[in-house]
Amino acid sequence: MTVVPSPYAAELARVPVTENEVEVLGSTTRYWEYGEANSATTLVVVHGFRGDHHGLEPVIAQLSGFRILSPDLPGFGASSPLTGAAHDIDGYGRWLRGFLDALDLHDAVLVGHSFGSIVVAAAVADGVPTPRMVLINPIAAPALSGPRGVLTRFAVFYYWLAAVLPEGAGFALLRNRIIVRGMSLAMVKTRRPALRRWVHEQHDRYFSAFADRRVVLEAFRASVGSDVSEFAPGIDQPTLLVAAERDDITTVAQQQRLRDLFPSAELHVIRGVGHLIHYETPHTAAAHITRFVARGQRS
């Protein structure tokens, strides 16, 4: 596989990072700690479906003055699957609570991207403590109601087919490079050739880094069966929504309705980008996060 240079490599190289692991619900959860170990503010970031911690590194590279922990979700990346729970919203919510408990992170700001936005919102609504919450590309409404619901229906068929095929054939279909590239082409919006090549390389490299077919299918069903709007009314913490003008999964109008469901939320819509804010406009996302967290530090 050809390695495409990251446009954020120099910025990320300046950020200290260590790799660690912790046992939670039967999963050996690998996590990466970035930034200032003695910072007064810790952020815990939860990546999206079929990704791993690499996906949010471009945003992490733009954040300074924080301690940032970025785990691979159980069953994805370098983390082993859960044995004490299913890979659904409830299971991942229990895992997030256990992860925070194991590392004594009860005052961490929680950040979730895409599928991670549902995991984080569900956990906070269930009582997982956090002073503030940040959701990037939040899944604001049922996936089939999005602006390109036909793509979601194709995805439903694709994962159904992967489930009914024999184990080996289903696993191979889930990792098919042509389909992975098609997913990447559907999501990327930037017209910058070098950035497009890097985004596609990232998906080629990390989008199929999952443990087995069961994990992916359980997580996919969770991703299309739930959304943040279910949990928003029960979340009192100040919440930042960083959404995209051209997101094919959730419209701006749906994001505005989601904002109004929270007792205390603000919405910032980044123009010209879609569901890949973390790859295409991480500087803008990080600036919104920095200002939002700083207001909590002053209060």
ZIVEN-V997065 format. One line per field, one symbol per residue. phi: phi as a letter, one per 20 degrees, with the letter a starting at -180 (. if undefined). psi: psi as a letter, one per 30 degrees, with the letter a starting at -180 (. if undefined). burial: I if it has 9 or more other C-alpha atoms within 8 Angstrom, else O. Layout:
phi = ???
psi = ???
burial = ???
//
This chain:
phi = .feegffdfffffeefbcdbbbeblneeeebdddnefeffcdddddfefmebfffefffgfeecndecdceeggncleefffddafecffffffffffffffdldecffeccdlgfffgffffffeoffafbcccdlfeebggfeffcgffffffffgfffffefggfffffffdffffgffffffefcfefgffgffgffffgfdfdecfafggfffffgffeebbfffdgfedefgcddddcfdfeecffffffffgffffbbcccdeemcdedgfeecffffffffffffffffef
psi = kkkkkkfgeeeeffkkklkllkkkhfkjjklkklbjfgkfkkkkkjlakgaafeegeeeeffklglkkkjlkkkflbgkllkfglliaeeeeeeeeeeeeeeghhfgkkkkkkcefeeeeeeeefggkkkflkkkkhkjflkefglfhfeeeeeeeeeeeefeflleeeeeeefgkeeeeeeeeefekfkgjeeeeeeeeeeeeeffgileleeeeeeeeeeeffllffffefgjfkkkkkjlkegkfekleeeeeeeeffkejlkkkkkkglbghefeehfeeeeeeeeeeeeeeef.
burial = OOOOOOOOOOIIOOIOOOOOOIOIIIIIIIIIIIIIOOIOIIIIIIIIIIIIIOIIIIIIIIIOOIIIIIIIIIIIIIIIIIOOOIIIIIIIIIIIIIIIIIOOIOOIIIIIIIIIIIIIIIIIIOOOOIIIIIIIIIIIIIIIIIOIIOOIIOOOOOIOIIIOIOOOIIIOOIIOOOOIIOOIOOIIOIOOOOIIIIIIIIIIIIIIIIIOIOIIIIIIIIIIOIIIIOIIIOIOIIIIIIIIIIIIIIIIOIIIOIIOIIIOIOIIIIOIIIIIIIIIIIOOIIIIIIOIIOOIOOO
//
